[in-house]
Amino acid sequence: MGVKRKEWFRPSRMVQRDKRWPALRLEALRRDGFKCVSCGAAAPLEVDHIKPVRTHPELGFELSNLQTLCRSCHTRKTREDLGAPPENPERRKWRELLKLGV
């Protein structure tokens, strides 16, 4: 008996499953120097739609609508796009300290 995973509806899934996506993603990564445009981290990286596909499907394959973000910055941006309150600045400072190992 297996565990049934819930499938989430993600409009960007249509873009990411398209044959054009791998080449477009690589082009965005190269353009951004394989670094997060927000914090400068080098890994792990994700390519983000600046204007979300759910609200701007016509921009799904526009290079100018793509940016390279690290996982942390991408999660933060997506949460804010979906209406979650911005992260508490004190919590953010704490997280940065943890990254530095202080």
CORZI-V474095 format. One record per residue. RES is the residue in one small letter. SS is DSSP state (a for helix, b for strand, c for the rest). Layout:
res: [RES RES]
ss: [SS SS]
This chain:
res: [m g v k r k e w f r p s r m v q r d k r w p a l r l e a l r r d g f k c v s c g a a a p l e v d h i k p v r t h p e l g f e l s n l q t l c r s c h t r k t r e d l g a p p e n p e r r k w r e l l k l g v]
ss: [c c c c c c c c c c c a a a a a c c c c a a a a a a a a a a a c c c c c c c c c c c c c b b b b b c c c c c c c a a a c c c a a a b b b b b a a a a a a a a a a a c c c c c c c a a a a a a a a a a a a c c]
